[in-house]
C-alpha cells in the first residue's frame, strides 16, 4: 500500500512531465514550433509530451529518447523526468482495442448489439425477398403470356383444305385460333384442325391472361387449287 501511495503521490501531487516541460519551454521564451526545430524532433511529439498524450509517442525507447533530448534542450534533469514518464505511461497508456470475438470479458452492450445487428440483417433479407417476389408476381400478371406456334410455318404452302394448328402457350391463359376458343392440356400444348379456303389464308392465334396483355401470332398459309 505504501509503494502504491508513493506512486500516486509522485504522479498526481507533484508536477507531471508535461507540466515541467511546458513551464521550462515557456520560461525559455521558445514557442513549441521553434523548440521542435531547434531540438530536431517532430512538433507533434513535443506537443504529446507537453500534454500527457503518450499514445501519440512511439512505444519503447523512442519515446524515452525524445524526452531525454527535449529535457537536455530545456536544461531539465533527464533521469528523474524519464523515471516519472515511465510511471505516468504505466498508469495512462490505453490498452489496444480488441474486437468482440477476441475479448476475454464481453461487455453487455456487445451482447445486446450483436443479436440486434443479426435481427436487422435478417429483417432486411426478408423484406428484399418479399419485394423481389412481389415484382416477379406483378411482372407475371402484366406481361404478355408465352405463345409458340409450331405449325404451320410462316408462308406455308399446302395442297389440302384441312390444316392442324399446333403449338404451346403459357398455362392458365385463354387461347383462340381465328377467334374460336381452343383447349390446352395441363402443360399448355394445343392442337386444332382448321379448315381453309383455296388461296391465301391468315391464321391468327391469340393467348390472353386474365389481367394481362395479349400475345398474338399470325401465319399465312397458301392452299393450292
C-alpha positions in Angstrom: 0.0 0.0 0.0 2.8 2.4 0.8 4.5 1.8 -2.5 1.2 2.4 -4.4 0.6 5.5 -2.4 4.1 6.9 -3.3 3.5 6.2 -7.0 0.1 8.0 -7.0 1.6 10.9 -5.0 4.5 11.1 -7.4 2.2 11.4 -10.4 -0.8 13.3 -9.1 0.6 15.5 -6.3 3.8 16.7 -7.9 4.3 18.3 -11.3 3.8 16.0 -14.2 6.3 15.5 -17.0 4.1 17.6 -19.3 3.9 20.5 -16.8 7.6 20.6 -16.2 8.4 20.6 -19.9 5.8 23.2 -20.8 6.9 25.5 -18.0 10.5 25.2 -18.9 9.9 25.9 -22.5 7.7 28.9 -21.8 10.3 30.3 -19.3 13.0 30.0 -22.0 10.8 32.1 -24.4 10.5 29.4 -27.1 7.4 28.6 -29.0 6.8 24.8 -29.3 7.4 25.1 -33.1 10.7 26.8 -32.6 11.7 24.3 -29.9 10.9 21.4 -32.2 13.1 22.9 -34.9 16.0 23.5 -32.5 15.9 20.0 -31.0 15.1 18.3 -34.2 12.0 16.4 -33.1 8.6 16.5 -34.8 6.4 19.1 -33.3 3.6 16.6 -32.8 5.8 14.6 -30.4 6.7 17.6 -28.4 3.0 18.5 -28.1 2.3 15.0 -27.0 5.0 15.3 -24.3 3.7 18.6 -23.1 0.0 17.4 -22.9 0.4 13.9 -21.4 -0.7 12.4 -24.7 1.5 9.4 -24.5 -0.4 7.3 -27.1 0.9 9.6 -29.8 4.5 8.9 -28.9 6.4 5.9 -30.3 6.4 2.9 -27.9 9.6 1.8 -26.2 12.9 3.6 -26.3 12.0 6.1 -29.0 9.6 7.9 -26.7 12.1 8.0 -23.9 14.8 9.3 -26.2 12.6 12.1 -27.4 12.0 13.0 -23.7 15.8 12.8 -22.9 16.7 15.1 -25.8 13.9 17.6 -25.0 14.9 17.6 -21.3 18.5 18.3 -22.2 17.5 21.1 -24.5 15.4 22.7 -21.7 18.2 22.0 -19.1 15.9 19.7 -17.0 17.0 16.6 -15.1 16.5 13.9 -17.7 16.9 10.9 -15.4 14.1 12.0 -13.0 11.9 13.0 -15.8 12.3 9.6 -17.6 11.5 7.8 -14.3 8.4 9.9 -13.8 7.5 9.4 -17.5 7.7 5.6 -17.2 5.3 5.7 -14.2 2.9 8.1 -15.9 2.8 5.9 -19.0 2.1 2.8 -16.9 -1.0 4.4 -15.5 -2.2 6.3 -18.5 -1.4 4.3 -21.7 -4.6 2.9 -23.1 -4.9 -0.8 -23.9 -5.4 -1.6 -27.6 -8.9 -2.1 -28.8 -10.0 -5.7 -29.2 -12.8 -7.0 -31.3 -15.8 -8.6 -29.8 -15.0 -12.3 -30.5 -11.4 -12.0 -29.1 -12.4 -10.4 -25.8 -12.0 -12.4 -22.6 -14.7 -10.3 -21.0 -17.6 -9.3 -23.3 -19.4 -6.1 -22.5 -23.2 -6.3 -22.1 -23.6 -3.8 -24.9 -21.8 -6.1 -27.3 -24.0 -9.0 -26.3 -27.1 -6.8 -27.0 -25.8 -5.2 -30.2 -24.8 -8.4 -31.9 -28.3 -10.1 -31.9 -29.8 -6.7 -32.8 -27.5 -6.5 -35.8 -28.4 -10.1 -36.9 -32.0 -9.3 -36.4 -31.8 -6.2 -38.6 -29.9 -8.1 -41.3 -32.5 -10.9 -41.3 -35.3 -8.4 -41.5 -33.6 -6.7 -44.4 -33.2 -10.0 -46.2 -36.9 -10.9 -45.6 -38.0 -7.5 -47.0 -35.7 -7.9 -50.0 -37.1 -11.4 -50.8 -40.7 -10.2 -50.4 -40.1 -7.2 -52.7 -38.4 -9.5 -55.3 -41.4 -11.9 -55.2 -43.8 -9.0 -55.4 -42.1 -7.6 -58.5 -41.9 -11.1 -60.0 -45.6 -11.7 -59.4 -46.6 -8.3 -60.8 -44.5 -8.9 -63.9 -46.1 -12.3 -64.5 -49.6 -10.6 -64.2 -49.0 -7.7 -66.6 -46.5 -9.3 -69.0 -47.9 -11.0 -72.2 -48.1 -14.8 -72.0 -45.7 -17.1 -73.7 -47.0 -18.4 -77.1 -45.2 -20.7 -79.5 -46.7 -21.7 -82.8 -45.1 -24.8 -84.1 -47.2 -25.4 -87.2 -47.9 -24.1 -89.7 -44.6 -22.3 -90.5 -44.5 -18.9 -92.0 -45.8 -18.7 -95.6 -46.6 -22.4 -95.7 -48.0 -24.0 -98.9 -50.4 -26.9 -98.6 -52.5 -28.9 -101.0 -55.4 -29.7 -98.8 -58.0 -27.6 -97.0 -57.6 -29.1 -93.6 -54.6 -28.0 -91.6 -53.7 -28.9 -88.0 -52.6 -25.9 -85.9 -50.1 -26.9 -83.2 -48.2 -25.1 -80.6 -47.9 -24.3 -76.9 -48.8 -21.4 -74.6 -48.4 -20.5 -71.0 -50.9 -22.4 -68.8 -53.9 -20.6 -67.3 -54.3 -18.4 -70.4 -57.3 -18.1 -72.8 -56.4 -19.3 -76.3 -58.2 -18.7 -79.5 -57.5 -19.6 -83.2 -59.2 -17.2 -85.6 -61.5 -16.1 -82.8 -62.5 -19.7 -81.7 -61.6 -20.9 -78.2 -59.2 -23.8 -78.1 -58.5 -26.0 -75.1 -54.9 -26.8 -73.9 -53.6 -29.7 -71.9 -52.1 -29.1 -68.4 -48.7 -28.4 -70.0 -50.1 -25.7 -72.3 -49.9 -27.8 -75.5 -52.7 -27.4 -78.1 -53.7 -28.8 -81.4 -56.7 -27.9 -83.6 -57.8 -28.8 -87.1 -58.7 -25.7 -89.1 -60.5 -25.7 -92.5 -59.0 -23.3 -95.1 -60.2 -22.0 -98.4 -58.3 -22.0 -101.6 -55.7 -19.3 -102.0 -54.1 -17.3 -99.1 -55.4 -17.8 -95.6 -54.4 -15.9 -92.5 -54.3 -17.9 -89.2 -54.3 -15.8 -86.0 -53.5 -17.4 -82.7 -54.1 -15.3 -79.6 -53.1 -16.1 -76.0 -54.5 -13.8 -73.3 -54.1 -13.7 -69.5 -57.0 -12.7 -67.3 -55.4 -9.4 -66.1 -52.5 -9.1 -68.6 -51.7 -8.3 -72.2 -52.3 -10.4 -75.3 -49.8 -12.4 -77.3 -50.7 -12.8 -80.9 -49.0 -14.9 -83.6 -50.1 -14.9 -87.2 -49.3 -17.2 -90.1 -50.2 -17.0 -93.8 -51.0 -20.3 -95.5 -51.4 -20.8 -99.2 -53.9 -23.6 -100.2 -53.1 -24.7 -103.8 -56.1 -25.2 -106.1 
